[in-house]
Amino acid sequence: MTIHLPEDLERYLQSEVQSGRFASRDEAMTEAVRLLRQKKEEAQIQRKPLTPDELNRQLLEAGLLSQIPPRPDPATYQEFAPIIIDGEPLSETIIRERR
């Protein structure tokens, strides 16, 4: 197979091989195609919305979670509702008291 690259990409590929990052032009092209395929697969995965379980699994695999949180009990689960307080916002109170 013969692959023709634009001149700037050809120079870049050659410099990467000469720097020792790749053993040959074929190895560099193999890595480029592998990355292109990976990017395409990731784009296809991102098209569908993740379920909470899928998101937690991906975060766990990425090391961003140490464990998957337990599912809330549907009988006792309540949506988050902020507490309304009178007076200035709590954040302003905290900032003022830290000074």
MARKOL-383378 format. One record per atom (N, C-alpha, C, O, CB): residue number from 1; residue in one letter; atom name; y, z, x. Coordinates in Angstrom, 2 decimals, padded with zeros to 5 digits. Glycine has a CB too. Layout:
n, res, atom, north, up, east
NUM, a, CA, Y, Z, X;
...
END
This chain:
n, res, atom, north, up, east
1, m, N, -001.17, 000.00, 000.85;
1, m, CA, 000.00, 000.00, 000.00;
1, m, C, 001.23, 000.00, 000.89;
1, m, O, 001.30, 000.73, 001.88;
1, m, CB, 000.00, 001.22, -000.96;
2, t, N, 002.19, -000.81, 000.53;
2, t, CA, 003.45, -000.87, 001.26;
2, t, C, 004.55, -000.31, 000.37;
2, t, O, 004.68, -000.70, -000.79;
2, t, CB, 003.78, -002.33, 001.70;
3, i, N, 005.32, 000.60, 000.92;
3, i, CA, 006.42, 001.21, 000.17;
3, i, C, 007.71, 000.87, 000.89;
3, i, O, 007.85, 001.09, 002.09;
3, i, CB, 006.23, 002.77, 000.04;
4, h, N, 008.67, 000.34, 000.14;
4, h, CA, 009.97, -000.02, 000.70;
4, h, C, 010.98, 001.00, 000.20;
4, h, O, 011.16, 001.18, -001.00;
4, h, CB, 010.39, -001.48, 000.30;
5, l, N, 011.63, 001.67, 001.14;
5, l, CA, 012.63, 002.69, 000.81;
5, l, C, 014.02, 002.18, 001.16;
5, l, O, 014.17, 001.36, 002.06;
5, l, CB, 012.33, 004.01, 001.54;
6, p, N, 015.04, 002.68, 000.47;
6, p, CA, 016.40, 002.37, 000.91;
6, p, C, 016.61, 002.88, 002.33;
6, p, O, 015.94, 003.81, 002.78;
6, p, CB, 017.45, 003.01, -000.05;
7, e, N, 017.52, 002.26, 003.03;
7, e, CA, 017.72, 002.55, 004.45;
7, e, C, 018.01, 004.03, 004.73;
7, e, O, 017.49, 004.58, 005.70;
7, e, CB, 018.86, 001.70, 004.99;
8, d, N, 018.83, 004.66, 003.89;
8, d, CA, 019.16, 006.07, 004.13;
8, d, C, 017.93, 006.97, 003.97;
8, d, O, 017.76, 007.92, 004.74;
8, d, CB, 020.26, 006.53, 003.18;
9, l, N, 017.09, 006.66, 002.99;
9, l, CA, 015.87, 007.46, 002.81;
9, l, C, 014.86, 007.20, 003.93;
9, l, O, 014.14, 008.11, 004.35;
9, l, CB, 015.23, 007.15, 001.46;
10, e, N, 014.82, 005.97, 004.41;
10, e, CA, 013.95, 005.63, 005.53;
10, e, C, 014.34, 006.43, 006.77;
10, e, O, 013.48, 006.96, 007.47;
10, e, CB, 014.00, 004.11, 005.82;
11, r, N, 015.66, 006.52, 007.04;
11, r, CA, 016.13, 007.29, 008.20;
11, r, C, 015.80, 008.78, 008.03;
11, r, O, 015.38, 009.45, 008.97;
11, r, CB, 017.66, 007.09, 008.39;
12, y, N, 016.00, 009.28, 006.82;
12, y, CA, 015.71, 010.69, 006.56;
12, y, C, 014.23, 010.98, 006.75;
12, y, O, 013.87, 011.98, 007.38;
12, y, CB, 016.14, 011.08, 005.13;
13, l, N, 013.38, 010.13, 006.24;
13, l, CA, 011.93, 010.30, 006.38;
13, l, C, 011.55, 010.30, 007.86;
13, l, O, 010.76, 011.13, 008.31;
13, l, CB, 011.17, 009.18, 005.63;
14, q, N, 012.11, 009.37, 008.60;
14, q, CA, 011.80, 009.28, 010.03;
14, q, C, 012.28, 010.54, 010.76;
14, q, O, 011.58, 011.03, 011.65;
14, q, CB, 012.45, 008.02, 010.65;
15, s, N, 013.45, 011.06, 010.41;
15, s, CA, 013.95, 012.26, 011.08;
15, s, C, 013.07, 013.48, 010.77;
15, s, O, 012.88, 014.35, 011.63;
15, s, CB, 015.41, 012.55, 010.66;
16, e, N, 012.54, 013.55, 009.55;
16, e, CA, 011.64, 014.66, 009.20;
16, e, C, 010.34, 014.59, 009.99;
16, e, O, 009.80, 015.62, 010.39;
16, e, CB, 011.34, 014.64, 007.68;
17, v, N, 009.84, 013.39, 010.21;
17, v, CA, 008.62, 013.23, 011.01;
17, v, C, 008.91, 013.57, 012.46;
17, v, O, 008.12, 014.27, 013.10;
17, v, CB, 008.07, 011.78, 010.90;
18, q, N, 010.03, 013.10, 013.00;
18, q, CA, 010.38, 013.37, 014.39;
18, q, C, 010.67, 014.85, 014.64;
18, q, O, 010.44, 015.35, 015.74;
18, q, CB, 011.58, 012.55, 014.80;
19, s, N, 011.17, 015.55, 013.61;
19, s, CA, 011.45, 016.98, 013.79;
19, s, C, 010.17, 017.82, 013.81;
19, s, O, 010.20, 018.99, 014.17;
19, s, CB, 012.38, 017.47, 012.67;
20, g, N, 009.07, 017.20, 013.42;
20, g, CA, 007.80, 017.93, 013.43;
20, g, C, 007.43, 018.55, 012.10;
20, g, O, 006.40, 019.20, 011.98;
20, g, CB, 007.84, 019.00, 014.47;
21, r, N, 008.26, 018.35, 011.10;
21, r, CA, 007.95, 018.91, 009.79;
21, r, C, 006.71, 018.25, 009.20;
21, r, O, 005.92, 018.90, 008.52;
21, r, CB, 009.14, 018.74, 008.82;
22, f, N, 006.54, 016.97, 009.47;
22, f, CA, 005.37, 016.22, 009.02;
22, f, C, 004.72, 015.55, 010.23;
22, f, O, 005.41, 015.15, 011.17;
22, f, CB, 005.75, 015.17, 007.94;
23, a, N, 003.40, 015.43, 010.19;
23, a, CA, 002.68, 014.82, 011.30;
23, a, C, 002.83, 013.31, 011.30;
23, a, O, 002.76, 012.67, 012.35;
23, a, CB, 001.20, 015.19, 011.24;
24, s, N, 003.04, 012.73, 010.11;
24, s, CA, 003.16, 011.27, 010.02;
24, s, C, 003.99, 010.91, 008.79;
24, s, O, 004.29, 011.75, 007.95;
24, s, CB, 001.76, 010.61, 009.95;
25, r, N, 004.35, 009.63, 008.72;
25, r, CA, 005.08, 009.14, 007.55;
25, r, C, 004.22, 009.25, 006.30;
25, r, O, 004.72, 009.55, 005.22;
25, r, CB, 005.53, 007.69, 007.77;
26, d, N, 002.92, 009.01, 006.46;
26, d, CA, 002.01, 009.11, 005.31;
26, d, C, 001.98, 010.54, 004.76;
26, d, O, 001.97, 010.74, 003.54;
26, d, CB, 000.59, 008.67, 005.72;
27, e, N, 001.97, 011.51, 005.65;
27, e, CA, 001.97, 012.91, 005.20;
27, e, C, 003.27, 013.24, 004.45;
27, e, O, 003.24, 013.94, 003.44;
27, e, CB, 001.79, 013.87, 006.41;
28, a, N, 004.39, 012.73, 004.94;
28, a, CA, 005.67, 012.96, 004.29;
28, a, C, 005.71, 012.30, 002.91;
28, a, O, 006.20, 012.90, 001.96;
28, a, CB, 006.82, 012.44, 005.15;
29, m, N, 005.21, 011.09, 002.80;
29, m, CA, 005.19, 010.40, 001.52;
29, m, C, 004.23, 011.08, 000.54;
29, m, O, 004.50, 011.15, -000.65;
29, m, CB, 004.78, 008.93, 001.72;
30, t, N, 003.11, 011.59, 001.05;
30, t, CA, 002.17, 012.32, 000.20;
30, t, C, 002.84, 013.55, -000.39;
30, t, O, 002.69, 013.83, -001.58;
30, t, CB, 000.90, 012.72, 000.99;
31, e, N, 003.58, 014.29, 000.43;
31, e, CA, 004.29, 015.47, -000.05;
31, e, C, 005.37, 015.09, -001.07;
31, e, O, 005.56, 015.81, -002.05;
31, e, CB, 004.92, 016.22, 001.13;
32, a, N, 006.05, 013.98, -000.84;
32, a, CA, 007.09, 013.54, -001.77;
32, a, C, 006.49, 013.21, -003.14;
32, a, O, 007.04, 013.60, -004.17;
32, a, CB, 007.84, 012.32, -001.21;
33, v, N, 005.37, 012.52, -003.16;
33, v, CA, 004.73, 012.17, -004.42;
33, v, C, 004.18, 013.43, -005.10;
33, v, O, 004.26, 013.56, -006.32;
33, v, CB, 003.59, 011.14, -004.19;
34, r, N, 003.64, 014.34, -004.33;
34, r, CA, 003.12, 015.60, -004.88;
34, r, C, 004.25, 016.38, -005.56;
34, r, O, 004.06, 016.91, -006.66;
34, r, CB, 002.46, 016.45, -003.76;
35, l, N, 005.41, 016.47, -004.91;
35, l, CA, 006.55, 017.17, -005.50;
35, l, C, 007.07, 016.48, -006.74;
35, l, O, 007.47, 017.13, -007.71;
35, l, CB, 007.67, 017.29, -004.47;
36, l, N, 007.07, 015.14, -006.74;
36, l, CA, 007.50, 014.38, -007.90;
36, l, C, 006.58, 014.64, -009.09;
36, l, O, 007.04, 014.83, -010.22;
36, l, CB, 007.55, 012.88, -007.58;
37, r, N, 005.28, 014.65, -008.83;
37, r, CA, 004.31, 014.93, -009.89;
37, r, C, 004.48, 016.35, -010.41;
37, r, O, 004.43, 016.57, -011.62;
37, r, CB, 002.87, 014.72, -009.37;
38, q, N, 004.68, 017.31, -009.51;
38, q, CA, 004.87, 018.71, -009.91;
38, q, C, 006.12, 018.85, -010.79;
38, q, O, 006.10, 019.55, -011.80;
38, q, CB, 004.98, 019.63, -008.66;
39, k, N, 007.20, 018.18, -010.40;
39, k, CA, 008.45, 018.25, -011.17;
39, k, C, 008.24, 017.67, -012.56;
39, k, O, 008.75, 018.21, -013.54;
39, k, CB, 009.57, 017.50, -010.45;
40, k, N, 007.51, 016.57, -012.66;
40, k, CA, 007.24, 015.94, -013.95;
40, k, C, 006.40, 016.87, -014.83;
40, k, O, 006.68, 017.01, -016.02;
40, k, CB, 006.52, 014.59, -013.76;
41, e, N, 005.38, 017.50, -014.25;
41, e, CA, 004.53, 018.41, -015.02;
41, e, C, 005.31, 019.62, -015.50;
41, e, O, 005.11, 020.07, -016.62;
41, e, CB, 003.34, 018.86, -014.18;
42, e, N, 006.19, 020.15, -014.66;
42, e, CA, 007.02, 021.30, -015.05;
42, e, C, 007.97, 020.92, -016.18;
42, e, O, 008.21, 021.71, -017.09;
42, e, CB, 007.82, 021.82, -013.84;
43, a, N, 008.51, 019.69, -016.13;
43, a, CA, 009.42, 019.24, -017.19;
43, a, C, 008.67, 019.11, -018.51;
43, a, O, 009.22, 019.42, -019.56;
43, a, CB, 010.06, 017.89, -016.80;
44, q, N, 007.43, 018.65, -018.48;
44, q, CA, 006.64, 018.53, -019.69;
44, q, C, 006.31, 019.90, -020.27;
44, q, O, 006.29, 020.08, -021.48;
44, q, CB, 005.36, 017.74, -019.42;
45, i, N, 006.04, 020.85, -019.41;
45, i, CA, 005.73, 022.20, -019.85;
45, i, C, 006.96, 022.83, -020.50;
45, i, O, 006.83, 023.53, -021.51;
45, i, CB, 005.23, 023.07, -018.67;
46, q, N, 008.13, 022.59, -019.95;
46, q, CA, 009.36, 023.22, -020.44;
46, q, C, 009.83, 022.64, -021.76;
46, q, O, 010.72, 023.20, -022.39;
46, q, CB, 010.45, 023.07, -019.40;
47, r, N, 009.26, 021.54, -022.21;
47, r, CA, 009.70, 020.94, -023.47;
47, r, C, 009.33, 021.79, -024.67;
47, r, O, 010.09, 021.86, -025.64;
47, r, CB, 009.10, 019.57, -023.62;
48, k, N, 008.18, 022.44, -024.63;
48, k, CA, 007.78, 023.26, -025.76;
48, k, C, 008.26, 024.69, -025.53;
48, k, O, 008.19, 025.19, -024.41;
48, k, CB, 006.25, 023.21, -025.99;
49, p, N, 008.74, 025.35, -026.58;
49, p, CA, 009.19, 026.74, -026.40;
49, p, C, 008.02, 027.66, -026.10;
49, p, O, 006.92, 027.50, -026.63;
49, p, CB, 009.93, 027.22, -027.66;
50, l, N, 008.27, 028.63, -025.23;
50, l, CA, 007.23, 029.57, -024.86;
50, l, C, 007.10, 030.67, -025.90;
50, l, O, 008.09, 031.13, -026.48;
50, l, CB, 007.53, 030.18, -023.47;
51, t, N, 005.87, 031.08, -026.13;
51, t, CA, 005.66, 032.25, -026.97;
51, t, C, 005.96, 033.48, -026.11;
51, t, O, 005.97, 033.38, -024.88;
51, t, CB, 004.19, 032.30, -027.54;
52, p, N, 006.22, 034.63, -026.71;
52, p, CA, 006.46, 035.83, -025.90;
52, p, C, 005.30, 036.14, -024.94;
52, p, O, 005.54, 036.59, -023.82;
52, p, CB, 006.69, 037.03, -026.81;
53, d, N, 004.06, 035.90, -025.37;
53, d, CA, 002.91, 036.14, -024.49;
53, d, C, 002.92, 035.19, -023.30;
53, d, O, 002.63, 035.61, -022.17;
53, d, CB, 001.61, 035.99, -025.26;
54, e, N, 003.24, 033.91, -023.53;
54, e, CA, 003.29, 032.94, -022.43;
54, e, C, 004.40, 033.29, -021.45;
54, e, O, 004.22, 033.21, -020.23;
54, e, CB, 003.50, 031.51, -022.99;
55, l, N, 005.54, 033.69, -021.97;
55, l, CA, 006.66, 034.08, -021.12;
55, l, C, 006.29, 035.29, -020.26;
55, l, O, 006.54, 035.30, -019.06;
55, l, CB, 007.90, 034.39, -021.96;
56, n, N, 005.70, 036.30, -020.87;
56, n, CA, 005.29, 037.48, -020.12;
56, n, C, 004.26, 037.14, -019.04;
56, n, O, 004.31, 037.68, -017.94;
56, n, CB, 004.71, 038.53, -021.06;
57, r, N, 003.32, 036.24, -019.37;
57, r, CA, 002.31, 035.84, -018.38;
57, r, C, 002.96, 035.13, -017.20;
57, r, O, 002.61, 035.39, -016.05;
57, r, CB, 001.25, 034.93, -019.04;
58, q, N, 003.92, 034.23, -017.47;
58, q, CA, 004.60, 033.52, -016.39;
58, q, C, 005.43, 034.48, -015.54;
58, q, O, 005.47, 034.35, -014.32;
58, q, CB, 005.49, 032.41, -016.95;
59, l, N, 006.10, 035.43, -016.18;
59, l, CA, 006.88, 036.42, -015.43;
59, l, C, 005.98, 037.29, -014.57;
59, l, O, 006.34, 037.65, -013.45;
59, l, CB, 007.70, 037.28, -016.38;
60, l, N, 004.81, 037.64, -015.09;
60, l, CA, 003.84, 038.44, -014.33;
60, l, C, 003.35, 037.65, -013.11;
60, l, O, 003.29, 038.19, -012.01;
60, l, CB, 002.64, 038.84, -015.22;
61, e, N, 003.01, 036.37, -013.31;
61, e, CA, 002.54, 035.52, -012.21;
61, e, C, 003.62, 035.32, -011.15;
61, e, O, 003.31, 035.20, -009.97;
61, e, CB, 002.07, 034.17, -012.76;
62, a, N, 004.87, 035.28, -011.58;
62, a, CA, 005.98, 035.09, -010.64;
62, a, C, 006.36, 036.39, -009.93;
62, a, O, 007.19, 036.38, -009.02;
62, a, CB, 007.19, 034.53, -011.37;
63, g, N, 005.76, 037.50, -010.35;
63, g, CA, 006.06, 038.78, -009.72;
63, g, C, 007.29, 039.45, -010.28;
63, g, O, 007.78, 040.42, -009.70;
63, g, CB, 006.23, 038.59, -008.26;
64, l, N, 007.81, 038.96, -011.39;
64, l, CA, 009.00, 039.55, -011.99;
64, l, C, 008.66, 040.67, -012.96;
64, l, O, 009.54, 041.43, -013.36;
64, l, CB, 009.80, 038.48, -012.69;
65, l, N, 007.40, 040.77, -013.35;
65, l, CA, 006.90, 041.89, -014.14;
65, l, C, 005.74, 042.51, -013.38;
65, l, O, 004.95, 041.81, -012.75;
65, l, CB, 006.45, 041.42, -015.57;
66, s, N, 005.63, 043.83, -013.43;
66, s, CA, 004.49, 044.49, -012.79;
66, s, C, 003.32, 044.59, -013.75;
66, s, O, 002.17, 044.71, -013.33;
66, s, CB, 004.88, 045.88, -012.29;
67, q, N, 003.61, 044.55, -015.04;
67, q, CA, 002.57, 044.55, -016.06;
67, q, C, 003.13, 043.95, -017.34;
67, q, O, 004.35, 043.93, -017.54;
67, q, CB, 002.02, 045.99, -016.32;
68, i, N, 002.25, 043.46, -018.18;
68, i, CA, 002.70, 042.90, -019.44;
68, i, C, 002.93, 044.05, -020.41;
68, i, O, 002.04, 044.87, -020.63;
68, i, CB, 001.67, 041.88, -020.02;
69, p, N, 004.13, 044.12, -021.01;
69, p, CA, 004.42, 045.22, -021.91;
69, p, C, 003.52, 045.17, -023.15;
69, p, O, 003.14, 044.08, -023.59;
69, p, CB, 005.89, 045.21, -022.33;
70, p, N, 003.19, 046.33, -023.70;
70, p, CA, 002.34, 046.33, -024.90;
70, p, C, 003.09, 045.73, -026.09;
70, p, O, 004.32, 045.81, -026.17;
70, p, CB, 001.88, 047.77, -025.23;
71, r, N, 002.33, 045.14, -026.98;
71, r, CA, 002.94, 044.58, -028.19;
71, r, C, 003.40, 045.71, -029.09;
71, r, O, 002.73, 046.74, -029.21;
71, r, CB, 001.94, 043.65, -028.94;
72, p, N, 004.55, 045.53, -029.73;
72, p, CA, 005.01, 046.57, -030.65;
72, p, C, 004.10, 046.64, -031.88;
72, p, O, 003.55, 045.63, -032.32;
72, p, CB, 006.47, 046.31, -031.08;
73, d, N, 003.97, 047.83, -032.41;
73, d, CA, 003.18, 048.04, -033.61;
73, d, C, 003.96, 047.48, -034.80;
73, d, O, 005.06, 047.96, -035.08;
73, d, CB, 002.84, 049.56, -033.82;
74, p, N, 003.42, 046.49, -035.50;
74, p, CA, 004.17, 045.89, -036.62;
74, p, C, 004.55, 046.89, -037.70;
74, p, O, 005.53, 046.69, -038.41;
74, p, CB, 003.35, 044.77, -037.23;
75, a, N, 003.77, 047.96, -037.84;
75, a, CA, 004.06, 048.94, -038.88;
75, a, C, 005.31, 049.75, -038.56;
75, a, O, 006.01, 050.20, -039.48;
75, a, CB, 002.87, 049.88, -039.06;
76, t, N, 005.61, 049.95, -037.28;
76, t, CA, 006.75, 050.78, -036.90;
76, t, C, 007.86, 049.99, -036.20;
76, t, O, 008.89, 050.57, -035.85;
76, t, CB, 006.28, 051.89, -036.00;
77, y, N, 007.67, 048.69, -036.00;
77, y, CA, 008.65, 047.87, -035.28;
77, y, C, 009.93, 047.73, -036.08;
77, y, O, 009.90, 047.47, -037.28;
77, y, CB, 008.06, 046.49, -034.96;
78, q, N, 011.06, 047.89, -035.39;
78, q, CA, 012.37, 047.67, -036.01;
78, q, C, 013.19, 046.77, -035.08;
78, q, O, 013.17, 046.93, -033.86;
78, q, CB, 013.11, 049.02, -036.29;
79, e, N, 013.90, 045.84, -035.68;
79, e, CA, 014.79, 045.00, -034.89;
79, e, C, 015.88, 045.87, -034.29;
79, e, O, 016.26, 046.90, -034.85;
79, e, CB, 015.41, 043.87, -035.76;
80, f, N, 016.38, 045.46, -033.13;
80, f, CA, 017.46, 046.19, -032.48;
80, f, C, 018.72, 046.13, -033.33;
80, f, O, 019.12, 045.07, -033.80;
80, f, CB, 017.74, 045.62, -031.07;
81, a, N, 019.33, 047.26, -033.52;
81, a, CA, 020.61, 047.33, -034.23;
81, a, C, 021.53, 048.23, -033.41;
81, a, O, 021.22, 049.40, -033.19;
81, a, CB, 020.43, 047.88, -035.69;
82, p, N, 022.67, 047.69, -032.96;
82, p, CA, 023.58, 048.50, -032.15;
82, p, C, 024.14, 049.67, -032.97;
82, p, O, 024.31, 049.57, -034.18;
82, p, CB, 024.72, 047.64, -031.60;
83, i, N, 024.42, 050.75, -032.27;
83, i, CA, 025.00, 051.93, -032.90;
83, i, C, 026.51, 051.75, -032.94;
83, i, O, 027.13, 051.47, -031.91;
83, i, CB, 024.60, 053.24, -032.15;
84, i, N, 027.09, 051.92, -034.09;
84, i, CA, 028.53, 051.79, -034.25;
84, i, C, 029.16, 053.15, -033.95;
84, i, O, 028.77, 054.17, -034.52;
84, i, CB, 028.91, 051.30, -035.70;
85, i, N, 030.14, 053.16, -033.03;
85, i, CA, 030.84, 054.41, -032.72;
85, i, C, 032.32, 054.23, -033.00;
85, i, O, 032.87, 053.13, -032.88;
85, i, CB, 030.61, 054.83, -031.23;
86, d, N, 032.96, 055.31, -033.37;
86, d, CA, 034.40, 055.28, -033.61;
86, d, C, 035.13, 055.44, -032.28;
86, d, O, 034.58, 056.01, -031.34;
86, d, CB, 034.82, 056.40, -034.61;
87, g, N, 036.33, 054.94, -032.21;
87, g, CA, 037.13, 055.10, -031.01;
87, g, C, 037.00, 053.91, -030.09;
87, g, O, 036.59, 052.82, -030.49;
87, g, CB, 036.74, 056.35, -030.28;
88, e, N, 037.38, 054.14, -028.82;
88, e, CA, 037.36, 053.05, -027.86;
88, e, C, 035.91, 052.67, -027.53;
88, e, O, 035.00, 053.48, -027.70;
88, e, CB, 038.13, 053.43, -026.58;
89, p, N, 035.71, 051.45, -027.06;
89, p, CA, 034.35, 051.04, -026.70;
89, p, C, 033.77, 051.95, -025.62;
89, p, O, 034.49, 052.42, -024.74;
89, p, CB, 034.36, 049.58, -026.21;
90, l, N, 032.47, 052.18, -025.69;
90, l, CA, 031.79, 053.07, -024.75;
90, l, C, 031.97, 052.60, -023.31;
90, l, O, 032.15, 053.41, -022.40;
90, l, CB, 030.31, 053.17, -025.09;
91, s, N, 031.94, 051.29, -023.10;
91, s, CA, 032.09, 050.76, -021.74;
91, s, C, 033.45, 051.17, -021.15;
91, s, O, 033.53, 051.49, -019.96;
91, s, CB, 031.95, 049.22, -021.73;
92, e, N, 034.49, 051.15, -021.95;
92, e, CA, 035.81, 051.54, -021.46;
92, e, C, 035.84, 053.03, -021.13;
92, e, O, 036.48, 053.44, -020.16;
92, e, CB, 036.89, 051.20, -022.49;
93, t, N, 035.18, 053.84, -021.94;
93, t, CA, 035.09, 055.28, -021.67;
93, t, C, 034.41, 055.52, -020.34;
93, t, O, 034.88, 056.33, -019.54;
93, t, CB, 034.33, 056.00, -022.81;
94, i, N, 033.31, 054.84, -020.09;
94, i, CA, 032.56, 055.01, -018.85;
94, i, C, 033.41, 054.60, -017.65;
94, i, O, 033.45, 055.32, -016.65;
94, i, CB, 031.25, 054.19, -018.88;
95, i, N, 034.07, 053.46, -017.74;
95, i, CA, 034.91, 052.98, -016.63;
95, i, C, 036.03, 053.98, -016.35;
95, i, O, 036.29, 054.31, -015.20;
95, i, CB, 035.51, 051.58, -016.96;
96, r, N, 036.69, 054.48, -017.41;
96, r, CA, 037.79, 055.42, -017.24;
96, r, C, 037.30, 056.71, -016.57;
96, r, O, 037.97, 057.25, -015.70;
96, r, CB, 038.44, 055.75, -018.59;
97, e, N, 036.13, 057.20, -016.97;
97, e, CA, 035.63, 058.47, -016.42;
97, e, C, 035.12, 058.31, -014.99;
97, e, O, 035.04, 059.30, -014.27;
97, e, CB, 034.53, 059.03, -017.29;
98, r, N, 034.79, 057.13, -014.57;
98, r, CA, 034.33, 056.93, -013.19;
98, r, C, 035.49, 056.87, -012.20;
98, r, O, 035.27, 056.98, -010.99;
98, r, CB, 033.51, 055.65, -013.09;
99, r, N, 036.69, 056.70, -012.68;
99, r, CA, 037.86, 056.59, -011.79;
99, r, C, 038.33, 057.93, -011.33;
99, r, O, 039.30, 058.02, -010.58;
99, r, CB, 038.99, 055.88, -012.48;
END
